[in-house]
């Protein structure tokens, strides 16, 4: 599972994302610096290729 979150996400605190990633097998955790809840959109040029590579495995 790919877990992605913004470092400054107020809706889903970063600690929750780290905890979720720790509990899942075969996971990848991405934390976007200085990003909020919409981090995957703020960093879409990084997220899209990363997600496609992850899904291709």
Phi, psi and omega in degrees: 000140176262121179248120181232140182205156173272143182301329183253024181293120179272336181280321178233094183304146183303328178298325178294320179294318178295318179296316178301313181298322179297328185274346185260136173283155175054047183251161173225132181248129176237125175242122180267125183291145177055031180242150178262212184296334181261034183305323181291337176274323177296327182244039186298329180292339175266318186293315186300308178297324178296315180294318180295320177296317179298315181291334181284346181289000000 
